[in-house]
Amino acid sequence: MVVAAKKTRVFVVDDEESIALTIAMILRGYGFDARFFTHANEALQAALVDCPQLLVTDVLMPELTGFDLAAKIQEINPSCKVLLFTGQPGRGRLLFKTEAADLGFELLEKPVHPSVLVAKVQRLMPTQPAGRLPRPAPGKSATKSYR
């Protein structure tokens, strides 16, 4: 009997639906069980039923910050990994980066190329079967985010 490998459950949370949906679709294409939410409280309620192994969330959202959401989800599942992302420029981004590092979270800047996103997620979740990374646009580096 062949047993299929269990997919890593990922919650993607962003108050901008197009961003949340796109990131979830990219991760699904790489074999992750990715669900997207546009309301942090909905993601939190879903976590009570079926907690993710990875949370990918925007930092600034209307209901809860990404930091607050991550803390609440980690109360439910302490082993849940957290990848925050932000479009905040300058000083705000540096503050978020410092806070994320202090909490053991990863931080990416928006916009992020899919190859950078997937590579970071695969490093956080090494048991997930590796997929083929998308190629960056010509003349662009796959190691940094795109603006």
C-alpha positions in Angstrom: 0.0 0.0 0.0 1.3 3.4 -1.0 0.7 6.2 1.5 0.8 9.7 0.1 2.9 12.2 1.9 0.8 14.6 4.0 1.0 18.2 2.6 2.2 21.0 4.8 -0.8 23.2 5.8 -0.2 26.9 5.2 -2.5 29.8 6.1 -1.9 32.9 4.0 -3.4 36.1 5.4 -3.5 39.5 3.8 -6.3 42.1 3.8 -5.8 42.5 0.1 -7.5 39.5 -1.5 -5.5 39.5 -4.7 -2.3 39.2 -2.7 -3.6 36.4 -0.4 -5.1 34.5 -3.3 -1.9 34.8 -5.4 0.4 33.6 -2.7 -1.9 30.7 -1.8 -2.0 29.7 -5.5 1.8 29.8 -5.8 2.2 27.6 -2.8 -0.4 25.1 -3.9 1.5 24.8 -7.2 4.4 23.6 -5.1 2.4 21.0 -3.2 1.5 22.9 -0.1 -2.0 22.7 1.3 -2.5 26.5 1.3 -5.6 28.4 2.3 -6.0 32.1 2.1 -7.8 34.5 4.3 -8.5 38.3 4.0 -9.5 38.6 7.7 -7.1 37.7 10.5 -9.9 36.7 12.8 -11.2 34.2 10.2 -7.7 32.6 10.0 -7.6 32.5 13.8 -11.0 30.7 14.0 -9.9 28.2 11.3 -6.7 27.5 13.3 -8.9 26.4 16.2 -10.2 23.6 14.0 -7.2 22.8 11.7 -4.1 24.7 12.8 -1.4 25.4 10.1 2.2 24.3 10.2 3.1 27.6 8.6 1.5 31.0 8.7 2.3 33.5 6.0 0.8 36.9 6.9 1.0 40.6 6.2 2.2 42.7 9.1 -0.3 45.5 8.9 -4.0 44.5 8.8 -7.1 46.1 10.2 -8.2 43.5 12.8 -4.9 42.1 14.1 -1.4 42.8 13.2 0.6 39.9 11.7 2.6 39.8 14.9 -0.6 39.4 17.0 -2.1 36.8 14.7 1.1 34.8 14.8 1.3 34.9 18.6 -2.3 33.7 18.9 -1.8 30.9 16.4 1.4 29.8 18.1 -0.6 29.6 21.4 -2.7 26.9 19.5 0.2 25.3 17.8 3.6 26.3 19.3 5.5 24.6 16.4 3.8 26.7 13.7 6.4 28.6 11.7 5.8 32.2 10.8 6.7 34.2 7.7 5.7 37.8 7.8 5.7 40.1 4.8 5.3 43.9 4.6 5.2 46.7 2.1 6.1 49.2 4.7 9.0 51.3 3.5 12.1 52.6 5.3 12.1 52.9 9.1 8.9 50.9 9.6 10.3 48.0 7.6 13.5 48.0 9.8 11.4 48.0 13.0 9.3 45.1 11.7 12.5 43.2 10.7 14.0 43.7 14.2 10.8 42.6 15.9 10.4 39.6 13.7 13.9 38.5 14.3 13.5 38.9 18.1 10.4 36.6 17.9 12.0 34.0 15.7 9.9 35.0 12.7 11.0 35.5 9.1 10.2 38.7 7.2 10.0 39.4 3.5 9.3 42.7 1.7 6.4 43.1 -0.7 6.4 42.7 -3.6 8.3 39.5 -3.6 9.2 37.3 -6.6 7.6 33.9 -6.4 11.0 32.2 -6.5 12.1 34.1 -3.4 8.8 33.3 -1.6 8.9 29.6 -2.4 12.6 29.3 -1.5 12.0 30.9 1.9 9.0 28.6 2.6 10.9 25.5 1.6 13.7 26.5 4.0 11.2 26.9 6.8 9.4 23.7 5.9 12.2 21.2 4.9 9.9 18.2 5.1 7.7 19.4 2.3 8.6 17.8 -1.0 10.7 20.3 -3.1 9.2 21.6 -6.3 10.8 23.4 -9.1 11.3 27.1 -8.4 9.9 29.6 -10.9 12.5 31.5 -12.9 13.0 35.2 -12.1 12.3 37.7 -14.9 15.3 38.3 -17.2 17.8 40.6 -15.6 16.4 40.1 -12.1 18.1 38.3 -9.2 16.2 35.5 -7.5 17.7 36.4 -4.2 16.0 39.7 -3.6 12.5 41.1 -3.7 11.3 43.1 -6.7 9.8 46.6 -6.7 
